[in-house]
Amino acid sequence: MDWYPLFNSLRIAAISGLIVFFTGIFAAYYVAKLPRLLKGVLDVVLTLPLVLPPTVIGFFLILMLGPNHPVGSWFLSVFNIRLVMTWYSGIFAAVVVSFPLMYRTARGAFESFDETLAFSGQTLGLPNTYIFWRIRMPVCRQGILAGAVLAFARALGEYGATSMIAGYIPGRTATISTTVYQLWRTDNETLAFQWVLVNLVISAIVLLAVNMLEKKKTERWSIR
Amino acid sequence: MKKIISLLSAIIMMAACLTACGSSSNASAMTSVTTSEPVELVVFAAASMTETLTEIGSMYTAVHPEVSLIFNFDSSGTLKTQIQEGAVCDLFISAGQKQMNELDITADAAVNTEGLNFVLEGSRINLLENKIVLVVPEANPADINRFDDMAAGLEAGSILMAIGNSDVPVGQYTQKILTFYSLDEAVLAAAGVLSYGTNVKEVTTQVSEGTVDCGVVYATDAFSAGLTVVEEATTDMCGKAIYPAALMNTTAHTNEAQAFLNFLQTSEAMAIFEKVGFQAAP
């Protein structure tokens, strides 16, 4: 069995998960500090991919990154890099669809953060970056972790936008989701089912790992 | 307050369900086939016929207002699977004999391996002929001008070609062309030079968007999408692309479906087909 789709899916999910983790947290942190009107507008724009169908997102991505369109043709002419129909095109799609998940969850976590902790840190003369990474983040750990898991899972299971922008090139851009679809379409149901099982196993492992991490933390912090 | 709201929504949902059930049972009671009763014909047709059939359909309903046509355009392989899984279909027009044979009980058992019987006996005809062509994006970045260039580029691994997958008739014709050039599809796929589309329109879009260096589609799709055709495949390369059409034996509107199929063979309809590059089947 050709294991490339597994490798490719995990690679795309991991990279987009990492990108989304940092961008989502920073967006959540800075948007909360903006004036009300700007905050409202940005909030809608950043959460939009969550409610848009993946095919709509794929369409917009092609409209921007395709070789006949502004960003895509610029990259082609300046760097000779093609942005679509490659394995990293899947990253664009995965980042766009999983960003709102990280952003909203992080926003929720930050909003339930007790600001007096941050204030106490400031009275003690701690720099803001220290307060952010060493006080705010650990306290909001549960929410951030949940967001990261959701984003990773969403990136792993992304199909619509990925199939439009990366297509299906066996050994190059095939992900688990596009492979299952192509195998089903070409009457290769046993192989498709095998991939479904692989996906189930991976998803189960990810969720199990997260559950175990969460348990450890609550046990450590509970007052006995 | 909550109780009132939940009670109201329950009542509304029940009412909606009952109306839906009611209307569907009414529809099944109307099995009469007189032409004055409004009839809904469901036509499954190959994606390559999208533009032409839509136009012909409007022409037909203008003359027969009691008939409303519902088209489902997709790869013939997908349509065959949908019919097999019980989708409502009165008329099926496939882009390849294989898909029609798979539904035809009178066809060779080697092709109709599942013994499906959906084709209405005596209604099957060969409707159209199409040509297979090699198309390139506007600027032709990989400078492909003949099928020979395509074969050379694939072997060298220097180009990316969009082809339909093995479930799509145009993909099956492309496989024949690859065999004609003694290229092994599995080897090419492993080399990452083939981009698979699930129907001919996906292949067409990939070429017109310039995301691949070339693609093999029907002459009609190339015409409709305004693509640059560099060469037409000969009969030695991939045989003839014949489109069979047949009524499905599950149809509730045999007369209307037959009337539409007959209309498709008239000179008016053929004129529209020929405008984009189809020919009447020999």
Interface residues (C-beta under 8 A of the other chain):
Chain A: I62 G66 P67 N68 R82 V84 M85 G167 Y168 I169 P170 G171 R172 T173 Y181 Q182 R185 T186 D187
Chain B: G77 T78 P137 E138 L160 A162 N165 S166 D167 A189 A190 A191 G192 V193 L194 S195 Y196 G197 T198 Q206 E209 G210 T211 V212
